[in-house]
Amino acid sequence: MSSVGDIVVDGAHQRVYVSDPTGGKIVVTDYTGTVKATLTGLSGVTGLALSADSGQVYAAVRSGNRIVSVETATYTRTASYPVGAPPGDLEVVDGRIWFAHGTDFGSLDVSGTEPVVRLAQRGDVDFYGAFGMFLAADPAVPGVLVAGNGGDLAVYDVSADGAALRVKGSMDTAVRQLDLTPDGGQVLTSWGDPDYGYGLGAYSATDLTEQAGYPIDAYPNAVRVAPDGTVAGGSDSWYDPDVHIHRPGDPEPVREYDFPNTGDSSGADTLVDGALAWAPDGSRVFAVSVNTYGTYTLRALTDPAKELPALTVSAPSTADRAEKLTVTGKLTSKTPLPAGTSLKVTRTDVESPNGRALAAVKTKAGGGFSFTDTPPAGGKVTYKVSYAGDAAHAAVSGSDAVTVSRKATALTLSNDGKLYAYGKDVSFTAHLGTTYKNRTVEIYADPFGSDKPKKLLKKAKVNSSGNLSATVDMARDTTVTAVFAGDARYASKTVKSTAYAEAKVSTAVSKHYKTGRIGSTTYYYFHKKTDPVFTTTMNYYKGRKQRFQLQIRYQGTWYDSGTEYFALGTDGKSAVRLEAPGESGIRARMRSSYVNGSSGDSVNSTTHGAWKYFTFTT
């Protein structure tokens, strides 16, 4: 939906109708919010009203100056009535459909063979204001219609043809919604002028004198009364509750609902102006909220007329396993619950992850309670206390957790700090000491480098010696982890072993004309004008370079002639061509190396290739 105009609830079919003026449609859902139908082609649709028998929903379609009738059983449009003005807010009173238009209101009577429309029925009342005309009625109060706009309010007798003004008066400020109490005694309004204090206004339906209302600490923007007189007030608030439920005449809310934050601001979602509606049986209040992205959410607020008690639970932060501990708490509510109220107790621990029921506990005078327990398992132990609720109180629960001591676990892992040749298959062995019931160990391998994630190698029970082994292909430096999850009497434990892997380095020599020995060393022979080529192959890693080192032999000693890094291709090869010296008798050697860090990465341990010896002749 792209906007919200009005919301009405069909209790007979358990359906919720929400109009979207901008989108030109009505969305129909069930009580869970599942969309059952979308009625389109209703440009500017705003006000909604339900017929007394719940057979029809009437919709005010401003763009077409008409009121559309929709059959609730099939969502079929049964009629479209031109009314001669753009209709807004709707109410059904004694079978006639009353609709606001501008700063006036009219009626549509469809009981005869032809529909009858009457406009401009406000009489001697000068309605004005920026928020449009609002209407209110109640099925339990036949023949009465309330109208309000800006600072003016009026009550009409509509039992005969037309609207006869009973009383007119003024309000403190502009309203967002009106409603009439089912006993016909009060008109309730929402207002948001801070000069007069926030809240729901209350006025005598007889003479419109102001009476005690319902305070709200935010910008009030909706009011709806249930068939039993319970009042639901709404407010436009980022940081305070959004929906406030009051028993008739009680300024203190019996319950409040605070919407979550589904947008991108610091404040929570807010109630759309006037987007409140009761289920006829009083079981739910439906509300539409909007977030900072402009996303609308239908919210079903259950048990609205029931107080929501507060239930606190306090357990010690730590305790010893198999030792008695005491848990205390308190159940409080606006209307106090009697001593002896029964509470359900559940203990959740490592041996009872789904919870184990303990003996019920009863409250004392004032709502306090306490019980003792001897936790059989160590680790995190949670005590949950639940109150089932009654006719006047909603269900509620509270919990607290205890860290219960467990014995330390002995767990070791082999091969920490060892260095292996590239690609060697190495067996890592975890050894688990004494435990209670759990004998399972998990072994993970985490090769160095961001391109290879941590991987589970094996999860199994240790053997009769307490050992579990897993094999790692040592192509990189690798951190191996052994994990014991713990059990009821022994604590969890994790140990790590970091083993290191050399790089794979080899060098091929080309352009020589022969090989031969000088002493015990094999040399590659080059003509003095031939450029030697040395091709190094190394296990590849993105950005890796090989270090090329050259030494010259002079008077029986090797001297460094230079070191330089050369990038590897994606095939892991790097070819280096040396310039020919142009003279004979020179003896030299070179080697390629991977240097951890300096070679562009740190996933292998520093590895030096074999020296390659060469000499130049004529």
C-alpha positions in Angstrom: 0.0 0.0 0.0 1.1 3.5 -0.7 -1.3 5.3 1.8 -3.9 4.5 4.4 -7.3 6.2 4.4 -9.5 4.1 6.8 -9.8 0.7 8.4 -12.9 -1.3 9.3 -13.4 -4.8 10.7 -16.0 -7.3 9.7 -16.4 -9.6 12.7 -18.9 -11.9 11.0 -16.3 -13.0 8.5 -13.2 -12.1 10.5 -11.9 -9.7 7.8 -10.1 -6.4 8.0 -10.6 -3.8 5.2 -7.9 -1.1 4.7 -8.3 1.7 2.1 -5.4 3.1 0.0 -6.4 6.5 -1.5 -3.2 7.0 -3.4 -3.1 3.4 -4.7 -6.8 3.5 -5.5 -7.6 0.2 -3.8 -8.9 -1.7 -0.8 -6.8 -4.5 0.7 -8.8 -7.2 2.6 -7.0 -9.5 5.1 -8.0 -12.1 7.7 -7.3 -11.6 11.4 -3.7 -12.9 10.9 -2.9 -10.3 8.2 -3.0 -12.7 5.3 -4.3 -10.9 2.2 -7.6 -12.3 1.0 -8.5 -9.8 -1.7 -7.4 -6.6 -3.3 -10.1 -4.4 -4.8 -8.7 -2.0 -7.4 -9.9 0.8 -9.6 -11.0 2.9 -6.7 -9.1 6.1 -7.2 -9.0 8.3 -4.0 -10.9 5.7 -1.9 -11.0 6.9 1.7 -13.7 6.3 4.3 -15.1 2.8 5.0 -18.2 1.6 6.8 -19.8 -1.7 7.5 -23.6 -2.4 7.2 -25.4 -3.5 10.3 -25.7 -7.1 9.1 -22.0 -7.2 8.0 -23.2 -8.0 4.5 -21.8 -4.9 2.8 -18.7 -2.7 3.1 -19.3 0.8 1.8 -16.3 2.8 0.4 -16.1 6.5 -0.3 -14.4 7.0 -3.7 -13.5 10.7 -3.9 -12.3 10.8 -7.5 -15.6 9.6 -8.8 -17.9 11.4 -6.3 -19.5 8.0 -5.5 -19.9 5.4 -2.8 -19.2 1.8 -3.7 -20.8 -1.2 -2.1 -18.9 -4.4 -1.7 -20.4 -7.8 -0.7 -18.4 -9.1 2.2 -18.9 -12.8 1.5 -17.5 -12.7 -2.1 -15.7 -9.2 -2.2 -17.9 -8.5 -5.2 -18.9 -4.9 -6.0 -22.7 -4.8 -5.9 -23.3 -1.1 -6.6 -21.8 2.3 -7.2 -23.8 5.3 -6.0 -23.1 8.8 -7.3 -23.5 11.3 -4.5 -22.7 14.6 -6.2 -19.7 15.5 -4.0 -16.4 13.9 -3.1 -17.2 11.7 0.0 -14.8 11.3 2.9 -15.5 9.8 6.3 -18.4 7.3 6.4 -20.8 6.1 9.1 -23.9 3.8 8.8 -26.8 4.9 11.1 -30.2 3.0 11.0 -29.5 1.7 7.5 -28.5 5.1 5.9 -25.0 5.9 4.9 -23.7 9.2 6.1 -20.7 10.7 4.4 -18.6 13.8 5.0 -18.0 16.2 2.0 -15.8 19.2 2.5 -16.9 21.0 5.7 -20.4 19.5 5.5 -22.0 16.1 5.4 -24.8 14.3 3.6 -26.6 11.0 3.5 -27.3 8.1 1.1 -30.4 6.0 1.5 -30.4 2.8 -0.5 -33.4 1.2 1.2 -35.9 2.1 -1.5 -36.2 1.3 -5.2 -33.9 4.2 -6.0 -31.1 5.6 -4.0 -31.7 8.9 -2.3 -28.9 11.4 -1.8 -29.1 14.5 0.4 -26.2 16.9 0.7 -25.4 19.9 3.0 -27.1 18.7 6.2 -24.9 20.4 8.8 -27.5 23.0 9.7 -26.5 26.0 11.8 -22.9 24.8 12.4 -19.9 26.5 10.9 -17.4 23.7 10.6 -13.9 24.6 9.4 -10.4 23.2 9.7 -7.6 21.6 7.8 -8.2 17.9 8.6 -11.6 17.5 6.9 -15.0 16.5 8.4 -15.1 13.5 10.8 -18.3 11.5 11.6 -19.0 9.2 14.5 -21.9 6.8 15.5 -22.4 3.6 17.4 -24.7 0.7 16.5 -25.9 0.6 20.1 -27.1 4.2 19.8 -29.8 4.4 17.1 -30.6 7.7 15.4 -27.5 9.6 16.6 -24.7 11.0 14.5 -21.8 13.1 15.6 -19.9 15.5 13.3 -16.7 17.5 14.0 -14.3 19.6 12.0 -11.6 22.0 13.2 -12.7 23.3 16.6 -16.5 22.6 16.2 -18.5 19.7 17.3 -22.2 18.8 16.9 -24.6 16.0 17.7 -27.5 15.3 15.4 -30.8 13.3 15.5 -30.9 11.3 12.3 -33.8 9.0 13.2 -36.1 10.8 10.7 -35.4 12.2 7.2 -32.4 14.6 7.3 -30.3 15.6 10.3 -31.8 17.6 13.1 -29.2 19.4 15.2 -29.4 18.5 18.9 -26.5 20.5 20.2 -23.4 22.2 19.0 -20.2 23.2 20.8 -16.5 23.7 20.4 -13.4 21.6 21.0 -10.0 22.7 22.2 -8.4 22.1 18.8 -8.5 20.1 15.6 -9.2 16.4 15.8 -8.0 13.4 13.9 -10.9 11.1 14.7 -14.2 11.0 16.6 -16.2 8.3 18.3 -19.4 7.9 20.3 -19.5 5.7 23.4 -22.0 2.7 23.1 -24.1 4.1 26.0 -24.6 7.3 24.0 -23.3 9.4 26.9 -20.0 10.8 25.5 -18.3 12.0 22.4 -14.6 11.2 22.4 -12.0 13.1 20.3 -8.3 13.0 19.6 -6.3 16.1 19.6 -2.6 17.1 19.6 -2.3 20.8 20.7 0.4 21.0 23.3 -1.3 24.3 24.6 -4.1 22.2 26.1 -2.2 19.0 27.0 -2.2 15.9 25.0 -4.9 13.3 25.3 -8.3 12.0 24.3 -11.1 14.6 24.8 -14.4 13.7 26.3 -17.6 15.7 25.9 -21.2 15.1 27.1 -23.3 13.9 24.2 -26.2 15.8 25.7 -24.8 19.4 25.9 -21.1 18.9 24.8 -19.7 20.2 28.0 -16.1 19.0 28.4 -15.6 16.1 30.8 -12.5 14.2 32.1 -10.7 12.6 29.2 -7.8 10.2 28.8 -4.3 11.7 29.0 -1.6 10.6 26.5 2.0 11.7 26.7 2.4 12.1 22.9 0.5 13.4 19.9 -3.0 11.8 19.9 -4.2 10.9 16.5 -6.9 8.2 16.8 -9.8 7.1 19.1 -12.0 4.1 18.9 -14.5 2.6 21.4 -15.3 -1.1 21.7 -18.8 -2.4 22.1 -18.3 -2.8 25.8 -17.1 0.8 26.2 -13.3 0.1 26.4 -11.4 3.0 24.8 -8.5 2.6 22.4 -6.5 5.8 21.8 -3.7 6.2 19.4 -0.7 8.6 19.3 1.9 9.6 16.7 5.0 8.8 18.7 8.5 7.7 17.9 9.7 7.1 21.5 6.5 6.4 23.5 3.7 3.7 23.3 1.5 4.0 20.2 -1.8 2.5 21.3 -3.4 3.1 24.7 -6.3 1.0 26.1 -8.5 2.5 28.9 -11.4 1.1 30.8 -14.4 3.5 30.6 -13.7 6.6 32.8 -10.2 5.4 33.9 -7.4 7.9 33.0 -4.8 5.3 33.7 -4.3 2.9 30.7 -5.0 -0.7 31.4 -2.6 -1.6 28.6 -0.3 0.0 26.1 1.4 -1.2 22.9 4.7 0.1 21.6 5.5 -0.5 17.9 9.0 -1.8 16.9 11.4 0.1 14.7 11.4 -1.3 11.2 12.8 1.8 9.5 16.1 3.7 9.4 15.7 6.3 12.1 16.3 6.3 15.9 12.5 6.3 16.5 10.1 3.4 16.1 7.2 3.0 13.6 4.2 5.3 14.2 0.5 4.9 14.0 -1.2 6.3 10.9 -3.8 9.0 11.7 -7.1 7.4 12.5 -5.9 3.8 11.7 -7.5 2.1 14.7 -10.4 -0.4 14.7 -11.8 -2.9 17.2 -12.8 -6.4 16.4 -16.5 -6.5 17.3 -15.9 -9.2 20.0 -13.3 -7.0 21.6 -10.6 -9.7 21.2 -8.3 -7.5 19.1 -7.5 -3.9 18.2 -6.2 -3.6 14.6 -3.8 -0.8 13.9 -1.8 0.3 10.8 1.7 1.6 11.4 4.2 3.2 9.0 8.0 3.4 9.1 10.5 5.9 7.7 10.6 3.9 4.4 6.9 4.5 3.9 6.1 0.8 4.5 2.7 0.1 6.1 2.1 -2.7 8.6 -1.2 -4.1 9.8 -0.8 -5.0 13.5 -3.3 -7.2 15.4 -3.1 -6.3 19.1 -4.5 -9.2 21.1 -6.2 -9.2 24.5 -6.4 -5.4 24.5 -8.8 -5.1 27.4 -6.8 -7.3 29.7 -4.2 -5.8 32.0 -0.6 -6.9 31.2 0.9 -7.8 34.5 4.6 -7.5 35.2 6.4 -10.6 36.3 10.0 -10.4 37.5 12.3 -13.3 38.2 15.6 -13.1 40.1 18.0 -15.9 40.4 21.6 -15.9 41.7 24.2 -15.1 39.0 26.3 -18.1 39.8 25.7 -21.4 41.7 27.4 -24.8 42.3 26.0 -27.8 40.5 24.0 -30.2 42.8 23.7 -27.4 45.4 20.4 -25.9 46.4 19.6 -22.3 45.2 16.7 -19.9 45.7 14.8 -18.1 43.0 12.6 -15.1 43.9 10.2 -12.9 42.0 7.1 -10.8 41.9 3.8 -10.7 40.0 2.2 -7.3 39.9 -0.6 -5.7 38.0 -2.8 -2.5 38.0 -5.5 -4.6 39.5 -3.7 -6.7 42.1 -3.9 -10.4 41.8 -4.9 -12.4 44.9 -2.4 -14.3 47.1 -2.2 -17.9 46.1 -2.1 -17.2 42.3 -0.5 -20.2 40.7 2.6 -19.8 38.5 4.2 -22.4 36.2 7.9 -23.0 36.6 10.2 -24.4 33.9 13.9 -25.1 34.1 16.0 -25.2 30.9 19.6 -26.6 30.9 21.9 -28.6 28.7 20.2 -31.9 29.7 16.7 -30.4 29.2 17.0 -28.0 26.2 13.2 -28.0 25.7 12.6 -27.2 29.3 11.6 -29.4 32.3 8.5 -28.5 34.4 9.1 -28.0 38.1 6.6 -27.8 40.9 4.2 -24.8 40.5 4.7 -21.9 42.9 2.0 -19.7 44.5 2.2 -16.0 45.1 2.1 -14.4 48.6 0.3 -11.3 49.6 1.7 -8.5 47.4 2.6 -10.8 44.5 6.0 -12.1 45.8 7.1 -15.7 45.4 10.1 -17.8 45.9 11.2 -21.4 45.3 14.3 -23.6 45.7 15.9 -25.9 43.2 19.0 -28.1 43.0 20.3 -27.9 39.4 21.5 -31.3 38.3 23.4 -29.8 35.3 26.0 -27.2 35.0 26.4 -24.4 32.5 23.6 -21.9 31.7 20.4 -22.8 33.6 17.3 -20.7 32.9 14.3 -20.5 35.2 11.1 -19.3 33.5 8.0 -18.5 35.5 4.7 -18.1 33.7 1.3 -16.8 34.6 -1.6 -18.1 32.5 -3.8 -15.1 32.8 -7.5 -14.8 33.6 -10.6 -12.9 32.4 -9.0 -9.6 33.4 -5.3 -10.2 33.0 -3.2 -11.3 30.0 -0.7 -14.1 30.2 2.8 -13.1 31.1 6.2 -14.7 31.8 9.6 -13.8 33.1 12.9 -15.5 33.4 16.4 -15.3 34.7 19.6 -17.4 34.1 22.2 -18.9 36.5 25.7 -19.9 35.5 26.1 -23.2 37.3 29.7 -24.5 37.8 31.1 -27.4 35.9 34.4 -29.2 36.2 37.2 -28.2 33.9 37.7 -30.3 30.8 41.1 -31.7 29.7 41.4 -31.3 25.9 44.7 -31.3 23.9 45.5 -31.2 20.2 48.8 -32.4 18.5 51.3 -30.7 16.1 51.2 -27.2 17.4 54.1 -25.2 15.9 55.4 -27.9 13.6 56.6 -27.2 10.1 55.7 -29.5 7.2 56.7 -29.9 3.5 54.2 -28.6 1.0 51.2 -30.9 0.5 52.0 -33.4 3.2 49.0 -35.2 4.7 49.3 -34.6 8.5 47.1 -36.3 11.1 46.1 -34.0 14.0 44.9 -35.9 17.1 42.6 -34.4 19.8 42.7 -36.1 23.2 39.7 -35.7 25.5 40.0 -36.4 29.2 37.3 -37.4 31.6 33.7 -36.2 30.9 30.2 -37.0 32.1 28.1 -38.1 29.1 29.3 -36.2 26.1 32.3 -37.8 24.3 32.0 -36.0 21.0 34.7 -33.7 19.7 34.7 -31.5 16.6 37.9 -30.8 14.6 38.1 -27.8 12.3 40.7 -26.7 9.8 41.2 -23.0 9.0 43.8 -22.5 6.3 45.6 -19.1 6.2 44.2 -16.8 3.6 40.8 -15.1 3.2 39.8 -17.3 0.2 39.5 -20.5 2.1 36.9 -20.6 5.0 37.1 -22.6 8.2 35.9 -26.1 7.6 34.6 -28.9 9.8 36.9 -32.0 9.2 35.3 -34.4 11.6 32.7 -34.6 14.3 32.6 -37.9 16.2 33.0 -39.6 19.5 36.5 -40.2 20.7 37.8 -43.7 20.8 38.3 -45.7 24.0 41.7 -43.9 24.5 39.9 -40.6 24.3 41.4 -39.7 20.9 40.0 -38.4 17.6 42.1 -37.7 14.6 41.6 -35.9 11.3 44.0 -35.4 8.4 45.0 -32.0 6.9 46.6 -31.5 3.5 49.3 -29.0 4.5 49.2 -26.8 1.4 49.1 -23.7 3.6 49.8 -22.7 7.2 46.7 -23.9 9.0 45.0 -23.4 12.4 43.4 -26.6 13.5 40.7 -26.3 16.3 39.3 -29.0 18.5 36.0 -28.3 20.2 34.2 -30.1 23.1 30.7 -28.7 23.6 30.5 -29.7 27.2 27.9 -31.7 29.1 26.0 -31.5 32.4 29.1 -31.8 34.6 32.1 -30.7 32.5 32.6 -27.4 30.9 33.0 -26.7 27.2 36.5 -26.3 25.9 38.3 -25.3 22.7 42.0 -25.7 21.9 44.0 -24.7 18.8 47.1 -26.0 17.1 48.8 -23.9 14.4 51.0 -25.9 12.0 53.0 -24.4 9.2 53.5 -25.5 5.6 56.4 -24.7 3.3 55.7 -23.4 -0.2 56.3 -25.6 -3.2 59.4 -24.1 -5.0 61.3 -25.5 -8.0 63.4 -23.9 -10.7 64.2 -25.1 -14.2 67.2 -23.9 -16.1 67.3 -23.4 -19.9 69.6 -22.0 -22.8 72.6 -24.0 -21.4 74.6 -26.2 -23.8 75.6 -28.9 -21.2 75.8 -29.8 -17.6 78.9 -31.0 -15.8 80.6 -31.2 -12.4 83.0 -28.9 -10.9 84.2 -30.7 -7.9 81.1 -32.4 -6.4 78.7 -29.7 -7.7 76.7 -29.9 -10.9 76.9 -26.8 -13.0 74.9 -25.6 -16.1 77.3 -24.5 -18.8 76.5 -21.4 -20.9 78.4 -19.8 -23.7 79.6 -16.4 -22.6 77.2 -14.6 -25.0 74.1 -16.6 -24.1 71.4 -15.3 -21.8 70.5 -17.9 -19.1 66.7 -18.3 -18.4 65.5 -19.5 -15.0 61.8 -20.5 -14.7 60.5 -20.9 -11.2 57.4 -22.8 -10.4 55.6 -22.2 -7.1 52.1 -22.9 -5.6 50.0 -20.0 -6.7 48.3 -17.4 -4.5 46.9 -14.1 -5.7 49.6 -11.4 -5.8 52.4 -13.8 -4.9 56.0 -13.1 -6.0 59.2 -15.1 -5.9 62.4 -13.8 -4.5 65.3 -14.2 -7.1 68.7 -14.3 -5.4 72.0 -14.2 -7.4 75.5 -14.8 -6.1 79.0 -14.7 -7.8 82.0 -16.9 -6.8 85.3 -15.0 -6.4 88.5 -16.5 -5.0 86.6 -19.4 -3.4 83.9 -17.3 -1.7 80.3 -16.6 -2.7 79.2 -13.0 -2.8 75.6 -11.6 -3.1 75.2 -9.9 -6.5 71.5 -8.9 -6.1 68.0 -9.8 -4.9 64.8 -9.0 -6.7 61.1 -10.0 -6.5 59.3 -11.2 -9.6 55.5 -11.8 -9.9 54.1 -15.3 -10.5 51.7 -15.8 -13.3 48.3 -17.5 -12.6 50.0 -20.8 -13.6 52.4 -20.3 -10.7 55.4 -19.7 -13.0 57.9 -16.9 -13.1 60.7 -16.8 -15.8 63.8 -14.6 -15.3 66.3 -13.9 -18.0 69.9 -12.9 -17.1 72.0 -10.9 -19.4 75.1 -12.8 -20.7 78.4 -11.5 -19.2 80.3 -11.7 -22.6 83.3 -13.2 -20.9 84.2 -16.7 -19.8 85.3 -18.1 -16.5 82.5 -16.6 -14.4 80.9 -19.0 -11.9 77.5 -18.0 -10.3 74.5 -19.5 -8.6 70.9 -18.5 -8.0 67.9 -19.6 -6.0 64.2 -18.8 -5.9 62.5 -18.4 -2.5 59.0 -17.7 -1.0 59.4 -15.3 1.9 56.4 -15.0 4.2 55.1 -11.5 4.0 57.7 -10.1 1.5 56.4 -12.3 -1.3 53.0 -10.7 -1.2 51.1 -12.9 1.2 51.5 -14.8 4.4 49.8 -18.1 3.8 52.9 -20.3 3.7 56.1 -20.4 5.7 59.3 -19.1 4.3 60.8 -21.6 1.9 64.0 -21.5 -0.1 64.5 -23.4 -3.4 67.7 -25.3 -4.2 70.7 -23.4 -5.5 71.2 -23.7 -9.3 74.9 -23.4 -10.2 76.1 -22.2 -13.6 79.2 -21.0 -15.4 80.2 -19.2 -18.7 82.7 -20.5 -21.2 83.9 -19.4 -24.7 
